[in-house]
Amino acid sequence: MRRAVVGTTLAALALAAVAQACGTDSPPAAPSAPPPSASAPGTSAPPPPAEGERHRVRVTVSGPYDTVLRVARGGYYTRVDLRGEPFDFSFTESEGSGYRDISVWAGTEHPEQGPVRCAIEVDGKVVAQRVADRPDGEGKASVVCEIPDPA
């Protein structure tokens, strides 16, 4: 029972942390109708992005109990201690939102207990995937996944 509560709490904290880091907070509710003076004559609100301009981004990370995850975006990062639980988070963003600057780092001090892995998918296609199962010179294993620039 305690493990389920801890796991659920961890998942909620992780989702909140990445949502904050990735700017996925819900925008404030729009008024039902703009006031008459809200726009100049002959202007209108910009159209919503075309269907092809929205992208589904999925971040997954796993590793031993001590694995630490850092999601960085726009000069800010959020740290999440995985405590042996896999991390899997998806969100949708528009093309110009800056989602391409997302970087994920994950590391463990105990690679002998299992590999540390990260992956990023965009629209169902894996664009970054790394696995580390051997210690570096300091006895740790780490991976970095970043969304590559379009070709």
LINQUI-V662358 format. One record per residue. N is the residue number from 1. RES is the residue in one small letter. PSI is psi as a letter, one per 40 degrees, with the letter a starting at -180 (none if undefined). OMEGA is omega in radians with two decimals (NA if undefined). D_FIRST is the distance of its C-alpha to the first C-alpha in Angstrom with 2 decimals. Layout:
n: {N,N}
res: {RES,RES}
psi: {PSI,PSI}
omega: {OMEGA,OMEGA}
d_first: {D_FIRST,D_FIRST}
This chain:
n: {1,2,3,4,5,6,7,8,9,10,11,12,13,14,15,16,17,18,19,20,21,22,23,24,25,26,27,28,29,30,31,32,33,34,35,36,37,38,39,40,41,42,43,44,45,46,47,48,49,50,51,52,53,54,55,56,57,58,59,60,61,62,63,64,65,66,67,68,69,70,71,72,73,74,75,76,77,78,79,80,81,82,83,84,85,86,87,88,89,90,91,92,93,94,95,96,97,98,99,100,101,102,103,104,105,106,107,108,109,110,111,112,113,114,115,116,117,118,119,120,121,122,123,124,125,126,127,128,129,130,131,132,133,134,135,136,137,138,139,140,141,142,143,144,145,146,147,148,149,150,151}
res: {m,r,r,a,v,v,g,t,t,l,a,a,l,a,l,a,a,v,a,q,a,c,g,t,d,s,p,p,a,a,p,s,a,p,p,p,s,a,s,a,p,g,t,s,a,p,p,p,p,a,e,g,e,r,h,r,v,r,v,t,v,s,g,p,y,d,t,v,l,r,v,a,r,g,g,y,y,t,r,v,d,l,r,g,e,p,f,d,f,s,f,t,e,s,e,g,s,g,y,r,d,i,s,v,w,a,g,t,e,h,p,e,q,g,p,v,r,c,a,i,e,v,d,g,k,v,v,a,q,r,v,a,d,r,p,d,g,e,g,k,a,s,v,v,c,e,i,p,d,p,a}
psi: {d,d,d,d,d,d,d,d,d,d,d,d,d,d,d,d,d,d,d,d,d,e,f,e,i,h,i,i,h,i,i,d,h,i,i,d,e,d,i,i,h,e,i,i,i,i,i,i,i,i,d,e,e,i,h,h,h,h,h,h,i,i,a,i,d,e,h,h,h,h,h,i,h,f,e,i,i,h,h,h,h,d,f,e,h,i,h,h,h,i,i,h,i,i,d,e,e,e,d,e,e,h,h,h,h,i,i,i,e,g,e,e,e,i,i,h,i,i,i,h,i,h,f,e,h,h,e,h,h,i,h,h,e,i,i,a,d,e,e,i,h,i,i,h,h,i,h,i,i,i,none}
omega: {-3.12,-3.14,3.12,3.13,3.13,3.13,3.12,3.11,3.13,-3.14,3.13,3.12,-3.14,3.13,3.12,-3.12,-3.14,3.09,3.12,-3.11,-3.07,3.10,-3.11,3.07,3.14,3.09,3.11,-3.13,3.13,3.08,-3.09,3.09,-3.14,3.07,-3.08,-3.10,-3.05,-3.14,3.12,3.11,3.10,3.11,3.09,3.11,3.11,-3.14,3.08,-3.13,3.08,-3.08,-3.11,-3.10,3.12,-3.09,3.09,-3.13,3.13,3.13,3.07,3.11,3.04,3.12,3.12,-3.05,-3.05,-3.08,3.10,3.14,3.00,3.06,-3.12,3.10,3.06,3.12,3.12,3.06,3.09,-3.14,3.09,3.02,-3.04,-3.14,3.07,-3.13,3.09,3.13,-3.13,-3.07,3.13,3.08,-3.13,3.13,3.09,-3.06,-3.06,-3.02,-3.11,-3.12,-3.12,3.13,3.11,3.11,-3.14,3.04,3.06,-3.12,3.10,3.03,-3.09,-3.13,3.10,3.12,3.12,-3.11,2.98,-3.05,2.97,3.08,3.02,3.06,3.00,-3.12,3.08,-3.13,3.10,-3.14,3.09,3.13,-3.14,3.08,3.04,3.13,3.12,3.14,3.03,-3.13,3.13,3.12,-3.13,3.04,3.13,3.12,3.06,3.05,3.10,3.08,-3.11,3.05,3.13,-3.11,NA}
d_first: {0.00,3.81,5.45,5.24,6.42,8.73,9.91,10.72,12.38,14.23,15.45,16.69,18.41,19.91,21.27,22.73,24.25,25.90,27.01,28.73,30.22,31.38,32.78,30.89,30.58,31.98,35.61,36.72,37.74,41.39,43.83,44.84,48.41,49.95,52.54,56.09,56.78,53.64,55.53,59.10,61.35,61.00,57.56,54.19,50.60,49.91,48.70,45.08,44.58,45.69,43.03,43.85,43.29,39.54,37.26,33.64,32.14,28.97,27.58,25.27,24.34,22.43,22.69,21.32,18.63,21.36,22.81,24.13,25.29,28.18,29.47,33.03,35.27,38.48,38.45,34.94,31.73,28.03,25.85,22.24,20.32,18.52,16.33,16.56,15.56,18.63,20.32,22.06,23.92,26.98,29.55,33.11,36.09,39.84,42.21,43.55,40.28,40.13,37.13,39.17,38.75,34.99,34.22,31.00,30.73,27.96,28.18,26.67,28.08,26.81,28.32,28.51,24.74,25.38,27.39,26.81,27.68,28.60,30.21,31.70,32.87,35.37,36.00,34.24,36.37,35.05,37.19,35.59,33.57,33.29,31.69,32.09,31.35,33.98,34.23,36.97,39.44,36.88,34.28,32.06,31.56,31.57,32.35,33.84,33.94,36.38,37.83,41.41,44.43,45.87,48.76}
